[in-house]
Amino acid sequence: MTKTTTDNEKKESQNTPVPNVLIVENDLEFVRFVFEILARKGIRGNLAKDIKTAADFLDKSDCNLVFISNTMNQKTGKSSDENNNFKLLSKIKTISPEVPVIMIAQTVKQKMQNQQQIVETAVSTIKTGFNDLIIKPVNRQKIEAILDTYIPNHSISTMDFAEHGNRSLYTIVGKSPKLLQIIELAKKIAPTAAPVLIGGETGKELFSYLIHHKSKRSAGPYIRVNCAALSDSLLESELFGHEKGAFTGAYMQRKGRFEMAHGGTLLLDEITETPVKFQAKLLRVIEQQDFERVGGNENVRVNVRIISTTNKDLLQEVADGRFRKDLYYRLSGVRLIIPPLRERVEDLNDLVWYFVNLYAHQIQRRITKLDPAMMEIFTKYNWPGNIRQLWNVVQTSPILGVGQTLSLADISWLFDELPPLPQENQNNNLNNIKNTNHAFAGVPLKQIERQAILDTLRHTSGNQTKAAKTLGISDRTLRDKIKQYREQGVLQLT
């Protein structure tokens, strides 16, 4: 297995996640040609000269795009080649069904004598599960078009990211001062063994990954326990393990999460969901770093760093008697509060492009621009669902929209979640239009109509139903006009 060194890796090896492309090909001249294009685009190229090497790479690495040559191992004969290619395709689709796979076909006169045969080959290739077919000789524009569609790799600002081999561990996207302040604090405390309590509405687990990865325990295990998902009866067994025969169904000894995390980090996610009675035992284990498995009498010693998370006001929980004060002080050696998305709108643009990059290979639609009206809505919205909500919106928009501009215009139900601009602002804007109607003298009527429709769509934040009502036309008429403007390339809500 060989790989390229991208320009991004040379310049920003610690700041930018790099996409992976796997090329399964034995034509080294073609490989060098593609590697050069990948390097210029900041994409990591990986070469597998046989099917086994390719399969091993896919087992161990994240992959964004795969090229497979139909001439691999050609000495073994055509039938064997095709079987190997389809076996690899099947493996890829089993591991990650959405990863796009492109067939590289060699032009051979006896195989493709005319355009009709090329078309038939392309149709057959797509039907068998490949996403596209390219036929040698391939020009640079064709390769770049495929990359721009499936791996756009738009530039984004990242505060921190980590990879293990070719597999991404975490990526923290943004550039806001509040986010930077929290990251610097997390990095400062990471090398210590101090317990950390992470609060806030979003990103808590992401920061726990960061602290573990930057700590002196990064080579050790990182174990997570979702306290909210476990019943009171299961908590003790899950955290401390049990001996064979400890209870009905305990057919063998089982290690708990504390024991599994020995030498590493244990994340107690949503720690406030533990019952008060259990918190007393948890406190003793955290302080003493030893315990007995359920049903056992052997003392098990561990060395574990504790990171806890909560989305509640923990001091209020203590005051209300739902959380032990002594456990609170033991867990909050250092406390981080992650700012919600609404307090760092500077990160919205980067986050949207990050999700576009992430989903491009699924939607197979090239996005080159973000609709300014959409971004204005995003900036003014409160985002009660934080990053997950933005993630869902951006995932939906490219699938149902059309064209190279990412917009909300075609997704009416999103306006129920993302309210338009205040009505008073709309009325003021419409009054401004009326006050300047003398400026339309001598302007063609179609141009005035088009401007009125585009301005109204902008004032209603893309809500077609409200725009049609304001304009006094039917929804169908407005949809027809929008379609016409899109075809003319003038539908840009700027």
N, C-alpha and C positions, 0 to 999 in steps of 0.2 A: 504494500500500500504506500503510495506517494501522494504528496499534496502540495498545493501552491502556498506561497506566502503573499497575502494580499497587502495592498497599500494601506488598508485600514489597520492591519496587524502591525505594520511597521510604525505607523504614526500614533495610533491610539490603542495599543495592545491591551490596556487595562480599562478602557472606557466604553467600548462599543462591542455589542454581541455581533458575531460574524456568521452569516448563513453558510450552510454546507451544501455543496453539489457533488454527487457521486457520478463518475464517468466509468462505465464498464465497457472498455474498448482496448483493442490491441494495435490500433493504428496510431502510433506515437506522434506522427506529424499532425494528425487531426487533434489529438489530445493537447499538444503544445499550443495549437491555434485557439482552442477553447479556454485553456488555462490563462492565456494572455488576456482574453476578454474578461474572464472572471476576476482576475487580479485588478484590472482597471476599475471594476465596479465594486470592489471591496467585498468580494464573495470568495469563500474558501473552496478550492477545487480539490477533490480526492479521486485518485485513480485506482481502479481494481482491474487487473489484467486477466482475471478469471472469475468464474461464478462463485467459487468458495470464498475468495477474498472479499467479494462484494457482500455476500451474506454475513460474513463475520463483522464487517464494518457496520452494517445495518443493525446488528444485534447490540452493538456497543455505542452507537452514535446517533444523534439527532440528524436527520437529513431533510432538506427542503425540496430537492429536485434530483431526479436520477435520469441519466442518459444510458441506454443500453444498445450496443451495436448488434446487428443481426449477423455479423461475421465473426463473433467470438468462437474460438476453438474450431475454426473452419476446417482444420485437417480431419476432424472427426466425422465430417459429413453433414449435409443439410438437415436431415431429420434430427440428429443429436443437437445441432445448434439451436433449432427451434424449440426443442423440448427444454433445453437448459434455460433459454431466454424466458419461456413461459413459467418455468419453475421459479425463477428469480422474481418475475412479475408477481406470481402468486404469493411468494413470501413477503414482498414489499406491501402488497395490499392487505395481507393478514396482520402484519406488524402495525402499519399505519395506512389505512385505506385512502386517506386524502392526499398522500404524497404524490405529486404528479410524476409520471414516468414517460419519457420520450424515446421512441424507437429511432435509431440511426440506421438508415438503409444504404447499402452500397449500390450504386447504379451499375448494373450489369446488362449488357445488350440482350443476352438470351433470356434474361428474367423480365426486363422492362423495355420492350421494344417500342412502345408508343405511350402517348399521354393517357389513353384509356386504361392501360395496365397499371400505370402509376396511381391513377385515381382508385382503381379496384384494390390495389395494395394498401393505400391509405385508409380506405373504408374498412378493410379487413383488420388492419392494425388497431383502429379505434374500437371495433367491435370486440376484440379480444381483451381489451382493458387498458391499452396504452392511451395516454392523453393526446399525443400528437405524433407525427411522423416527419422526420427531416431526411432528405436524400442528398447524399454527397454528389458533387462537391457543394459544400454549404458556405454561403457568404456570411460576413460579419453581421449584416443587418438582421438576418434570420435568427441567429443565435441571440442577439441583443433583444429582439422582439419577444422571444420566448422567456428570457430572463426578466424583462420588464413586466411581463404578464404574470409570471409565477413567483418571482422573487424580486419585487420592486426595490427593496432595500433603501427606502427613503431615509434621508438623514434625520436622526433624532438625537436629542440631548439625553444622556444617561448619567446618573450620579454614581452608579456602581453596578457591576454585574460579575458573575462568576461562571466558569465552565469547568467541567471535569472531563478531560479528554476532548471529545467533540460534542459533549452533551451539556446543555445549559442547565445551571442550577437555579439561578434567579437573575432577574434584571429589574433595576429600579430606575424608572423613566421620569425625567423632569429636570427643571432647573430653578425652581422657586427657592427663595431664601429660607422659607420655613422648612422645606424638605432638606435642604443642605444642612441646616442647623441640627436636625435630628440625626442625619447620617454621620456627621462629624462626631456627635456625642456617642452614637452606637459604636463607631470605630475606636473611640477613645477607651470605652469600657470593655470592648471585646477581648483584649489580651488578659484581662483579669479573670478571677473566678467568682466575682461578685454576682449574686442573684439579680435578675432583671425582671421588672414588672412592666409590661407594655400595654398601654391603654389606647383608646381611640376607636374610631368607627371603621377603619380600613387599614390594610397593609401590615397588620401585626405579625402574621406568620412570615411574611417576606422579610421583615426586620430581624426576626429570630434566626432565619437562615443566614442573614448577613453577619450577625454577631457570632454565630457558631463558626462560619467560614473564616472570619478574621481572628478567631481565638487560637490559643495554643492547643486547643482540643480538636482542631479541624480534621485531623486524621482519624479521630475517634467517631463513634456512632452519633447520629442525630435522630432522636426518637421523639415522636409526637403522640400525645394523648389528648383526645377530644373529650373533655370531662362532661360536656353537655350531652354527648351521645351515649353515655354509660349510666345504667341504673345504679342505685345505691348498693345493691347486692353484688354487682359486677366490678365496682370500682376497686375494691381491695384486691381481688384476684387479678385484675388487669394490671394494676400497678406493682403488686408485690409477688405475683405468681402463686402457684399452689402445688401441693404434693399429690402424688397419686392416691386416690381414694379420699381426698379431703371432703368431697361432696359428691352427690349423684352426678355422674357424667364425667368426673375427673379420672379418666382412665390412665393418665400418665402425668409425670411431673411436667410443669410448665413454668418457664421463667417469666417474670413480670417485666414491665417496661423499665423500672428502675434498674434491674439487673442487666437488661439489654443495653441500657445507656451507659454502663460502666466505662469510665475513661472518656466520656463524651458529654453531650448535652441532652437534657430532657425538657421538652416543651409541654407545659401543662396548659393547654388551650382552654379558655373560658373557665378559669379556676373558680370563679364565683358560683358555678353550678354544683360544686361539691357540697354535700350536707355538713352541717356544723359538727355533728358527732364524728364524722370521718376526718374532719379537719384537725382534730386533736392528734390522731395517729399520724397523719401526714406531717404535722409539725415536728413530731419526735423523729420521724425518719429523715426529714430534711436536715435537722440539726445534728443527729448522730451518724447519719449516712450508714445505717445498718437496719435490718428488719428480719422477720421470719416469714417464710412463705405461708400461705393459708394452709392449715392442717399440718404444719411442720414445727419442729423445735430447733432446727439448725439456724445459727445466726449467719446472715449473709451480709457481708460488708461491700460497699460500693463507693466509688468516687464520681459524683455526678454534679454537673452544673445545672441549676434550675433556671429556666426562663418561663414566666407565666404571662398569660394575656387575659384581658377582660375588656368588654365594651361598656361596663357599668362604672358608676362612681363608687369606687371601692371604699372610700372613707364613709360614704353614706351607708353602704352595706354594713360596715362595722358599727356605725351609730345605731342602725336599726336592728342589730343583733343577728344578722344573717351571715356574718363573716367574723372569724376570730381576730381580735386585735393583735395578738402575739404572732399569729401566722402572717398577717398583713405586714408587720414590721420585718419578719424574717424573709419574706419574698421581695420586698421593695428596697433592696440594697441600692439599686438605681432604678429610676422610673422614667420611661419614655412615653410621651403622648404623641401619637402620629396625627398630623393635621388632616382633616377631611378634605375631599376634593374641592369643595366650595371655597375653602380658604387658600387654595393655591391654583387659581385659574390660569396662572402663567404656564402650568404644565399641560393644559388641555390640548394644545396643538401637537405637542410631542406624543402625548398618549394616543391621540387619534391616529397619527401616522404609524405609531408602533403597532396598533391593532390592524391597520390596513396591511402593513408588512406581514403580520402574523396570519391573516386570513386570505391573502392574495391567491395562494395556491389552491384554495378551495373554490373560490368564486370564478377564477379564470377571467377576471375583468381588470383591465389596466386603469388604475386611478392616478391621475396626475395633479389634481387640484382639489382643495376643500372649499365647498361653497361658503362664502363669507357670511351669508344669512344664517346658515346652519351653525357656524362658529359663534355668531352673535347670540343665538339662542343658548348654545352650550355655556357661554360665558355668564349669562344672566340667570341660568337655571340653578336650583339649590342642590341638586344631586343627592337626594336622600339615600340612594343605593350606592353612592360613591363609585369606586373604580369598576365594580362588577356591573353596575347599571350602564356606565359608559361603554364598557366592553360589549354588553348585549346590544346596545344601540348601534355601535359601529360594526358589529358582526352582521346585523340585519340589513343595514343600509346598502352595502355593496351588493348583496344578493338580490335585492328587489329593485334597485335602481338601475339606470342605464347611463351610458356615456362615461367619459373620463373624469367627470366632476362628482365628488361624493356629496350627496345632497339628501335632505329629508323630504323633498317635494313629492315623491311617489309613495310615501309610507304614512298614510293618514292617521293610523292609530297611535303613532308615536307622539302626536300632538296632544293626546290625552295625558301622556306622562310629562311631556316637555311643553309647558304652557307658552303661548305666544307673548309678545311684548304687551305691557299694560295697555288697556283700551284707550286711556287718555293720551298716550303717546301716538296711537294710531290716529285718533281724531285730530290731533295737532298736525300730524304729517299730511293728512288729507286736506285740512284747511290751508296748509301751505301750498298744496297743489292748486287749489281753487284760486288762491290769491295771485297766482302767477299765470292764469290761463291766457292772458293777453300775449304771452310769449309764444303761443302756438300759431299765431297768424302766419300764413304762408307755408306751414308744415303739412305734408301729406297726411290725410286722415288715417291711413293704415299705420303710419309711424306713431301718431298720437295714441291710437288704440293699443298698439303694442307696448308703448311706454306706460300707459295707464295700467295695463294688465300686469306688467313686470313690477311696477312700483307698488301696486296693491298686494301682490304676492309677497313682496318684501315686507310691507307693513304688517301683513298677517303672519309673518314668519313662515311663509310657505304653505299655510293652511288653505287648501284649495276650496273647501266648502265655505269658509268665511270670506275668501276673496271673491268667489262667485256671487255671494249674497251682497257684498259691498258694491260690486260692479253692476248688479242687477241683471245678471245673465245666469243661464243654467249651468250646472256642474259639467254636463256633457260638452257644452260650448266651450267652457274654459279648458277642459281636457284636450279638446281638438286644437285650441289655440296654442296650448303648451307644447303639444306634439309638433305642431307646425314650427314654432320658434326653436325647438330643439333641432329639428332637421335643418333649419337655417343657421344654427350655431349661435343664436342670440340669447338663449335662455341662461343668463348668468346673473344671479341675484346679488349684485354688488352694490 
